[in-house]
Amino acid sequence: MRFRLFFLLALCGFPGLAAWGQEPTAPPPDFPHFSVPGEEKALDSLRALYWLTYPGAGPKATLWDKWLCGPALWPAYTTDNFLQRMRADWAQALSDRIEDPEGYVATMQHPSIAHPLGWPFPFWNQGAGGAGWHFSFKNTAGPPWRTTRLSTPEGWSLDGAESAGVDEWGWNLKLTQPQATVTTPEQKIDTFQAPFLQLRWRAAGLGNARPFVEWATTENPAFGPDRRFYFAPVEGSDMVYTALPLFKHPKWTGEITRLRIGFGNAQPGAQVTIQALFTQYDTRHDVNNQSFLLGCAAYFDWTGDINFLRRNIDRMRLALRYVMTDLHAEKEHYVLTLWPGHDAISGLQRDAQGHKRLRYGHGIGSNYWDLLPFGYKDAYATVQYYAALQAMIDIERAILRHPEWNVPGGALALDPDRLERDAAEVKQTGNRLFWNPRTGRFVSGIDAEGQSHDYGFTFLNEEAIACDFASPPHAKAILDWIDGKRTVPGDTSQGADIYHWRFAPRSTTRRNIDYYGWFWSNPEGIPWGGQVQDGGAVLGFSYYDLMARLKVLGPEDAWQRLGEIATWFAEVQAAGGYRAYYNGTHAGTLQGGGKAGGLGVDKEFFESVLVPQALLDGFLGFTPLADGFSLSPRLPVRWPSLTIDRIAWHDLTLSIRATQNSIEIHKEGQTDEPAFVRLPQGHWQVTYLAADGTTLFSETPVGRPEDGAFPLHWTGATAVRFDLSGK
């Protein structure tokens, strides 16, 4: 990622958020504890890291839904109704995510003059061949997110309309005749650089008009209905941002010379204000739908909020169907992004002498790593699509198991068995298509010219392992590389240097000065490790490193890595926080808050909250489910036990203690909701306990046929203990 000069969305107003990235404070008593006898120092450090990052885990842009929703919702931190407010904010934010009529879920990042449902850059004046007229900057993001010069009506022509002057809102027009039009001055526009046209406008009195845009070309200087694109009228005092996907019109090609807006008004008398008219690049992200769906699934699994599920299930289904159809995943078994500019072709090109040429319009980013040209045959989006399929399989099966929830079925409902078959094909195809046998790792994807790109993307490869996308041989090869057991020829970072930054592996292991969008045109001007996407590191994605290690190398290896992170963070705390620690006394430059750098740990790097989740998700193996939870502890041999308390699942607060051969679950609160627990294969005995620890009764549990989950008959019991019988 990125040179993120962010104007972030509102940060939820939770207590402690203003201190995010500053000196940490002690966690309060009702914040979850991590307990392992003999490892108190390390786990206290990880608890402090969680407390530091937790207030920033409220809703952000859609991109963060899959990373933040779970960590935000499980702590039973109830001071000042914190948990209740966190749940309410996430329910509202997910329900309010904009989903367009086709099913694309908006990015919901800060505004600029790029695509209103996309990422804030690149925008038209960052390229070549676009055009824009801005009569007002009212409520428009400031520089550098837009041009700095206002336009005037000089050179424009009106037909059936009169100018009423320019004010703070824009250029005001009165439509004096039916079918009024306004025509731009002569302006050459390269349609490749202008897949969208955006009109920022408002109107009163248009009624059921049929507005449209027409265009003239050198070959066809006259306007005509064969080069026309209709859009919806507006009404009211609010400025509306209308984005027109002109790339979908077969005659939006070549070079445009003029544009004409037809208001399509049947009667005179309407008032129109044009704030701006400009071309725009396609800055949508091909991972938004997956992230939104995973966030919704996490919210429902943690809260059991069936009202939320009823409201959003068809939005979730449509979001997945959009990836399956518009991003071609159902047919191709991988994400194929054919959006303009998302061709995965670098926007930088060097000739034999090393001279650089900018390839405007190529290499537009598609995800969090917004400077890198992910897209076209996109491995990163495919991994996340695979994860989204798994989440929807679980949701749809839960809906079928629980008709009492009264969740809509209908035309959008998805067959979980079919999704499971699709997921298997995605995994098989992705492991073949995106695997580089020479380097033994996944590439970022394949571009529209048939080239793959491999800079040692650790974040992609380890997430592929963590979500079970990588095949077992590929998973082992990946970790052998990242762990330094094998070296990849040509890599800038090898062996122990991959963990040069201590808290996480380098994001990439091969120096990259060639593979970016054109808008990041001087990567060689920043040293290796000076940008997070080129040899730097992001703290949050160490979570995938830990989960991958647990899956492939086991708990001893994963704990060694997590223990090193705990030691590093304790040093950061002792120094007074990240900004004090990295003030020049330690190697590394921090990115964030408008400043580029090589290390992403604080400020807008809210995903740092992921790291402590490895204790719950990985070592304890706790996974919330729609009607229960799964437990699959992975404890290092020297750990006598692991206890995590203050786990808010549905309407209960749980404390769970796991040993090598037993799991004990204590609960606070009452519910008549049935609950099921999935445990690792084995012969289990269950004992129900009273508040004083005495045994109420014991039994051999019988799992339900479809998934082997055991029912919890804990009405009247305070705790339940599962013991492996050894049979």
N, C-alpha and C positions, 0 to 999 in steps of 0.2 A: 504494500500500500504505500505509497501515496505521499502527495504533498497536500495535506488536508488543512486548508485555511477555512475551518468550519465555522458557520453560524449554526450551532446545534439546535435541535428542537428543545422545547422547554424540558427542564430536567426534573420534573415531578415535584419539586419543592420539599423533598424529604429531608429530615434533620440530618446534619452531618455532610450533606452533599457539597456544600461550599468548600469543605476541607478536602475534597477528593484530590489526591495527589500531594497533599501537604502532610505534615507530621501526623502519624496515626495516633488515635486515642485508644484506651483500653476498651475491649468489648464489654457490654453490660451483662449482668448475670443471666438474663433470659434469652441471650443469644446462644446458638448451639455450641456445644463443647465436643471436641474430638479427644478421646482418651485411649491411650495405649500405655500400660504399665512399663516404665523404663524409658519412654520416649516423650516425656512431658514437655521438654524444652522445644523440640521440633514441632510438636502439635500445637503448642501455645503460639508459636510463630505463625503457623498456618491459619490458626483461628484469627489472629490479629490481621493477617492478610485478607481473610474473608470479610472481617468487619470493616476494614478500610474500603473495600471495593463494593460491599453490599448496597450501600445507599445509592450508588450509581447504577443499580441494576433495574431501575424502573424503565418503562418503555422509551425507546429511542426510534431511529429510523427502522424500517422493515428489515433491513439487513441484519440487525441484532436480535430479531425475535427468537431465532433458534438457539442463540447463545445465552441470552439473558433471562428468558422466561422461567426456566427451571431453577437456576440459582436464586432468582428473586422470590420464589413462591414457597420454598420448603422450610425456611427458618421460621419457627414459631416465636418470632420476636414480636411481642404484643404490646410493648410500651407505646403509649399514645396511639393505640389501634394501628400500629405500623403494618402488621400482616394484613389486616382487613383493608387498609388503604392501598397496599401494594396489590392485593388481589383485584380490588375494584379498578385500579388504574390499568392493570393489564387486561382485564375483561373489556374495558372501554376502548383501549387503544387497539386491540386486535379486532374488535367489532367495527371500529371506525376506519380500519385500513381501506383505502380506496381500491376497489377492484373494478376495472373498466368493463364495458359490456362484453368484451371478448374473453375476459377472465384474467387479464394481466393485473398483478398486484403492484400498486405504486410503491416507489422507493420511500416516499415520505421523509426525504432529507430536506435540508434548508433550501429556500428558493434561490433561483438565479434566473437567467434568461435561456437556460437549456430546456429540455423537455420537461413539462410540468409534472409528469409522473416518473421522471427519471433522475439520474444523478446530476449534480449541479454543474458539471462541465464534461466535455468541452462545449463552448457556445460559439455563435456564429462569427464573432470578431476575433476568435482564436485561430480561425482557419483562413482559407482563401477561396473565394468564389461564392461566399454567402452574401447576404445583404440585410440591412435592418434600418428601420425608421422609428425612432423613439421620440414622441412628442411630449412625454412626461415620464419622470422617474418616480412618481408617487407610488409608495408601497412597493418599490422595486429594490432588490438587493443592490447594495453599493458596489463600487469598484473593490476588488478586481473581477467581480462576478458579472459585469456588464460593461458596455462601452460608456464613455464619460461625456459624450457630446449629444446634446438634444438636436432633434431635427425640426424643420419648419415646413409648412405646407407649400413652399416655393417649388415649382416644377410639377406639382400634382395637378390633375385635371378632374373637374366635377361635371357630371351630367345628371340633371334632375335633382341636384342638391346645392345648397348654399353653405358657405363657411360661416360659422358663428364664433370664430376666434379660437385661440389656444389659451387654456387656463391651466391650473395646477394638475388637472386630471388628464389633459390631453387636448386633441383637436376636436372641436365640437362641430357637428354638421346638422343641418335641417334638411330633411328630404322633402323637396317641393313638388316632385313628380313621381308617379309610379315607376318602378324598375330603375331606381336611381343607382348610379355607379360612381366609384372613385378610382382613379388610375394613378399608379406610381410614376415617377419620372423614369426615364430610360435608365436601366440598370442591368448589367450582365450578371446572371446567376448561373452557376454550375450546378445542375440538379444533383450530381453526386455529392456535392457539399451541402445540399439543401433537401434532405429527404422529407422534412417536415416544414410547414409554414405555421407560425403562431400569430394569431390576431388577439390582441388584448383590447377589449372593447366593452361598451355597455350601450343599451338602447332602451328607449321608451316609445311604445306605439307601433312596433313592427308587427305585432300580432302573429299570425301564422305565415309569416314571410318565408321565402325559400332562398336565403343568401347563398352566395357561391363565390369562388375565386376562379378567374380565367387567366390564361397566360399567353403571351405572344413570343414568337421565336424569330430568328433571322430568316428562316425559310417561310414562316407563316406569321407575317407582321400584324395581321388582323386578328382580333379576338373572335372566337367561335365556340359553339356549344360542344364541339368535339374535344376541346381543351378546357374543360370546366369540371369543378369539384364542389359539390354542395356541402353545406354544414348547417347546423341547427341555429335558429334565431335565439336571441337573448332578450330578457325583459327585466328592468329594474335598475337600481342605483349601484349595484355591486359590479366591479370590474371583473369580467369573465375572461379566462385565458383559454382560447380555443386553439387546440393543436390539430393541424390538418395533415394526415399521413399521405401527402401527395405522391410519395414513392409507389403507392399502390395503383396509381393511374398509369396505364401503359404509355401515355403520351407525355408524361413528365420525364423527359429525357433530354440530353444534350444541354444546350445553352438557352436560357430564358432571357428575354430582353425587357419585358414589362409585365406587371401584374395588374389585374383589375378586380376590385371587390364589387360584386353586384349584391345589393341588399335584398333583391327579390320582393320588394314591398308592393302590395296590390294597390295601396292608397298613399297619397302624400300625407305629410304631417309628422312623421316619426322624427325623434331626436336621437342622434347617434354620437357617441364619443369614441374616438380611436386613440387609445393610449400608445399603442405600438403595433408594428407589423414587421416581422423579421423571420428569416429562415432559422432552422435549428437542426442540429445533429440529433441522431437517435441515441439518447443517453440512457435508455432503459437497461435494467439489469436482468440477466437470465437466471439469477438465483433467488429473486424476490419471492416467487410463488412457493418455492421449496421452504424458504425460511419462515414465511408466514404460516404455512401448513404445520411445520414442526413446532412453531410457537403455540399455535392453537391446540395441537395435540398435547404439548407439555402442560398448558394451562388446564385443560380438561382432566388430564390424568392426575395432576396434583390436587385439584380442587373438587372434582366430581360434579362440577356445575352443569347439570343437564340442560338448564335454561340457556346457557351460553352455547352448548352444543346444538340445540335446536335452532338457535338464531344463526349459527355460523356453519353448520355442516354442509349446506349446499354451496356456500362460498369456498369452503375447503375443497369440496369435490371439483368445483369449476376451476379453482386454482391448479389442481393437479391435472385436470383434463387439458388446460391450456398448455402445460409443458408437454403433455402427450401428443397434442395436435399441432399447435402453432410452433412449438420447438421440436416437433417431429420425433419425440422420444419413443412413442408407441411403435412407430414404424421402423425406426432405425436402431432402437435399443441403445441409444445414447442421445444426448442433447445436441441438436444441430441448430445453431443460431444463424438464421439468414437475414437478420435485421441489417439495414444499411450501416456500414462502417464496423460491424462486429465480425469482421472477416478473419480476425486473429493474425492479420498481416501487419508487420511492424510499420509504424509511421516514420521510421528512420531508415534510410538506405545509404550505403557507402559504396563508392566505386572502387576500382582496383587500386587507386592511389590513396584511398582513405577519405576522400572528400564526401561530405555528408549532404544528402538531399532529403528534405521533408516531404513525406507523402501524405498530404492533407487528406483527411477523411478516413484514413485507415487506422486500425488498431485501437478503436474505442473500447474502453474497459467495460467489463460485464459484471463486476463483483467488487468486493471489499478492496481487492488489489487493483485500484482504479487506474494506475498508470500502465499496467501490464495488459497486453492485447489478448486476454482470454476471449473466447468466442468461437464461432464456426463449430467445428467438431470439438466440443468443450468438455475436457475431462473433469474440471472442477465442478461445473454445473451438473455433470452426470453423476458424480459421487453424491452430491446433495439430492439429486432426484432419486437415487437409490434409497437414501435415508428417508426421504419423504414417502416413498412407496411403502417402506416398512411401517412407518407411523400410520398411514391410512389403512393398511391391512389390519392392524390392531384395532383401529377405531371402527371400521366397518364390521369386523367380527364381533366386537363388543355390542354394537347396535343390534346385530342379529340375535345375540344371546339374551338381550334385555328388551323385549318388546314393551315392557312396562315403562320404559323411558319415553315412549311415544316420539321418537326421533323420525323426521321425514325420510321416506325412501324415494320412490318415484324415478323419473327419467335420469336424474343426475347420479343416483346411487351407483356405487362401484362394487363389482363382485370381488371379494377379497381373494378367492382362489385364483381368479384371472390375474389380479395384481401380483400375487405370489409367483405365478409363472412368468409374468413380465419382469419382475425383479430378478429372477434367475437368469433370464436372457440378457438383461442389462449388465449384470455382473460378468457373465461369460464374455459378452461382446466388449465391454470396457477393458477387461483384463487382456484381451487380445489387441484391441485397437490402440490403446493408449500406453502400452508397455514398451519400453525401450530396452531391448535385450542387451545392447552394448553397455549401457550404464546400469542396468538392473534397477530401474525405477520408472514411475509414471511420468510422462511428459505433460505439459499444460494442455495439449490438444493438438489438433492438426488444422492448419490454416487453409484458406480458400485456394491457395496455390499448391496444396498437397504437402507442405512442409510441417514437420513437428518441431517443437521448441523445448529444450531441456536445459534448464539452469539449476537443476538440483532443488526443486520446489519441495522443501521438507514439509511445509504446511499441508500441501495437497496429498502427499504420499502418506503422512501419518493419519490424516483424517480418513483416508481410504481404508487404512487398517482398522481404525477405531470403530467405524460403522460397518465393518465386515464386508466391505466392497472388495478389498484386495484378496486374492486367493492365498492360501497358506504359503506356497513357495514364494510368491511375490512379497508377501508380508515379511518373511524371513530375510529375503534379499534386501529389502528396503532398510530394515533395522541393522543389518550387517554394515550397510553403507553409512547410515547416520551414526551408528555406534563406533565407527572407525575400524571395524574388523576387516573391511576391504576398502580399497581406495578406487575412485573413479578417475581415470586419466583425463587431464584437462580441467579438473575442478580446481578452483582457487583455494578452497578450504577443504582440508582432508584430515582424517583422524581426530585427534583431540581438539583441534582448532574449530571443529563444527560447533562445539560448546564453548567457544571463546567468551560468550557473554554470560555464561554461568546459568542464568535462569531459564534458558530455552536454547534449542539449536538455532543456528542461523536460519533465516527464512529461505535463503538460497545458498548454494555452495559453489556456484560458478559466477564469476564477475560478468555483469550484464551491462554493456554500454550500447547495445544495438536493438533491444527488443522492447519498445515502448510505443505508446501513442505519440503522434507528431507533436503534441502539446507539451511533452516532456523531452525537450530537444537537446539538452546538454547533460546527459547523465554522467559523462566522463568528467564533468566539473566537480563531482562529489566523490570523495574517496570510497574505496571498498569498505563496507560496513557503516557508511555515513547516511544511508537511507534504509528504511526498514525492508524494502523489497529488493535490496541488493547487498546481501551479506549482513544485514542488521537482524533484529529479532523482535518478536512480539510476545510479551509475557503470557497473554491469554492462551496462545496456541501451544504452550507447553502442556496444556491439558491433553491434547491429542497425542503428544509424545508419551505422556504417562499412561494413557489408556492403551496405546499401541504396545508399549512395553509390557503392561499387564497381560495383554492378550497373547503375546508371542514369547516374551522372555520370562514372564512370571513375576510374582509379587516381590521377590528379593531384589531383583533388578530395578523394578519400578520404585520401590521404597528408597533405594540408594539415590535415585535421581530426585525424588521428591524431597528427601532429606537435604540434599544439596541446595535445593531451592529454598527450603526453610532456613538454612544457615545464611544464605545470601540475603533473604528478607530481614532476618534478625540484624544483620549488619546495616541494612538500609534504615531500619528503625532507629538503631543506635546513633546513626549519623544525622537523624532529624527528618528523614523522608527522602523520596526519590530525588527531588530537586537539589537537596543538600548533598546527597551522596554523589550525584553525577555533576558536580559543580567544577570539575576539572581535576579533582583529586583521584578520581577513578576513570578508567578509559570508557569512552562511549558518550554519545550525544543524544539527548532526549528529543523525541518529536512530540508535538502536541501544542495546542493553544495557539496555532498560527505559525509555528516554527518547525521547519524540517529537521529531521534527525534520524539516527540509526536505530534507536531503541524505543519501542512502544510499550509503555508501562502505565502511564497515568493520563490525565486530561481526557481526551476523547477515546482512549483505549479502554472502554468499559468492559470489554471481554476479559480483562484481567481477573474478573470474578470467577472465571472458569477453573483456575488452577486448584483451589481447595476442593472443588467438586470431585476430584479424583478419589478423595477419601470416601465419599458417599457412593458415587457411581461405580467406582472401580474396586477399592479394597473391601468395602462392605457389600458392594454389588447390589445396591438398592435401586430398583427401577419402578416408578409409580405406574400403575395401570388403571384402566377405566373402572375396574371393579375390584381392585386389590393392589398388590405389588409383588415384585419379584425380588428374591434375595439370593445372591450367589457370592458369598464372601471369598476373598482371595487374600489370605493373611500370610505375611512372611513367617517362616518357621519360628523365629525367636519372639514373635509377638504372642503373649499369652491370651490376649483378647483385644478387640477393638469395640469401643462404645461410642455411639453418636446419639445425642439427645436432641430434644426440641425440633423434631421432624414433624412438620405440619402436613399431614396427608388427609385430604377431604375434611371432615369435621373433627378429626382426632389429632392429638399430639403424641408422637411415639418416641420412645427411647429404645434403641436396639443394641444389644451386646452380642457379638459373635466371637466364638472360639474356633479351634480347628474342627470340632465335631458337635457344636451346638449353636443354636441361635435363640436368644431370649428377647421377646418383644413386650415392652411395657406400654400401656396406653393411658392417656388422660382424656376425659370427655366421654360422651355417650352417643351412640347412634344405633338406629335399627337397620341400617344399611348392611346387606350381606357383604362380606369381604372374603377374598381368596388370596392365598399366598402361593407363589411358585418358588420351589426350592430345587437345588441341584438333584440329580438322580441319586437315589439311595434309599435305604430302609429307615424311615423316620418314625419316631415315637413323639407324641405331643402330650404335654402336661399343661393344664390350666391352673393358674395360681391366684390365690386371694391377695388382698392388699398386704397382709402380714407375711406373705411368702409361702404360706401353707398350700398344699396341693388340694385342689377342688376335685379334679378327676383326670385320668389319663386315657389315651386311646391310640390306636393305630390309624392315622388319617387315610382317607380314601380320596384320591384325586378325581376331579371330573374328567370325563373321557376325552374331551376335545383338546385339553392342554395339560392335564395332570395337576392343575392347581388345587391346593387343599382349602376347603372351607374353614373359616375361623369362627368357631362357636364360642365367642368370648363375651357374650352377654352375661353380666354378673361376675366376670373375671377381670382382674387387673392386669394380668400378664399371661403370656403363653410361651412355653419353651419347647423347641424342637431339638431332639437328640438323635444323632445317628446311632442306630442300634447295633451296627457291626455285622449284620447278617449278610 
